[in-house]
Amino acid sequence: MEDGFTTVSIIGVGLVGGSLALALKEKGLAKKIIGYGRNHQRLKEALKLGIIDHYTTSLEESAKADLIVLATPVGVFEELTTQLVSYLKKGTVVIDVGSVKEHVVNTLEKIFPDGIQFVGTHPIAGSDKTGFEYARADLFKEAKVIITPTDHTDIKTVERIMRLWQSTGAVVEFMDAAEHDKIYALMSHLPHLISFCLVNTVAEIDTNFIKYAGSGFKSSTRIAKSSPELWKDIFMMNRENILHCLDVFIRKLDEIKTLMSSEPTEELKKFMEKAKKLRESID
């Protein structure tokens, strides 16, 4: 088990944390998986489903691991690690699975002392479903995982974490944390924001209209079912990048509004054809 870990602690046993636990077990990359959380009953259910091997509500106990995975909402990372750090043994590796990287990496690197290796990671895999009930071992198969090392990150640890993610079926890419946040503000965070706004537009006009939703509305707004607790943290931590993308999006709305207000339809058609062509490039 050269690239595996004897004991892994999942801090926050939800969809992503639970799926990673299952993947590590399936690939034989962890002998024991500890699940940490605050809800005894939920942790018992995760244990019963075989997602974890042991559970605890004690951060001190969860720190007795070779690899610790931060899989809670990003907004509580700083509080958790501040409490966790005094219990960690030298040589422990810590990773996160949050979708904001610059704030997380800069903050956590200052908290962890020498001898504790932190590697920022972001698996581009998930669902509007939340909770370990939806966890599955193949969630990361062919999914991108972005790793955001810094000048302070130990290269051997980075390579070990890279191989760990690759073993789950993921395709690993390295990226600067600031660049990551610019990209995913546009490719993930803005779509979630727009989805929430689209559903709230229905609420503003007439909530009864929602019962007439067809496949187009449902597919466009699926991600509005995502966890508000999770996404409020993401929106605020990456707000500058998201607000920039939102400004561009508002300009696009103004552009199509102007096109629809005039009689000629050719420019309106070109506007949509441009979008259609780019969207088809990722099918």
Secondary structure as GFF3:
##gff-version 3
##sequence-region A 1 283
A	DSSP	beta_strand	5	11	.	.	.	ID=ss1
A	DSSP	alpha_helix	15	26	.	.	.	ID=ss2
A	DSSP	beta_strand	30	36	.	.	.	ID=ss3
A	DSSP	alpha_helix	40	48	.	.	.	ID=ss4
A	DSSP	beta_strand	54	56	.	.	.	ID=ss5
A	DSSP	alpha_helix	59	62	.	.	.	ID=ss6
A	DSSP	beta_strand	67	70	.	.	.	ID=ss7
A	DSSP	three_ten_helix	74	76	.	.	.	ID=ss8
A	DSSP	alpha_helix	77	84	.	.	.	ID=ss9
A	DSSP	three_ten_helix	85	87	.	.	.	ID=ss10
A	DSSP	beta_strand	93	96	.	.	.	ID=ss11
A	DSSP	alpha_helix	102	111	.	.	.	ID=ss12
A	DSSP	beta_strand	117	123	.	.	.	ID=ss13
A	DSSP	three_ten_helix	132	134	.	.	.	ID=ss14
A	DSSP	beta_strand	144	147	.	.	.	ID=ss15
A	DSSP	alpha_helix	155	167	.	.	.	ID=ss16
A	DSSP	beta_strand	171	174	.	.	.	ID=ss17
A	DSSP	alpha_helix	177	184	.	.	.	ID=ss18
A	DSSP	pi_helix	185	189	.	.	.	ID=ss19
A	DSSP	alpha_helix	190	205	.	.	.	ID=ss20
A	DSSP	three_ten_helix	207	212	.	.	.	ID=ss21
A	DSSP	alpha_helix	215	221	.	.	.	ID=ss22
A	DSSP	three_ten_helix	222	225	.	.	.	ID=ss23
A	DSSP	alpha_helix	228	237	.	.	.	ID=ss24
A	DSSP	alpha_helix	239	261	.	.	.	ID=ss25
A	DSSP	alpha_helix	266	280	.	.	.	ID=ss26
###
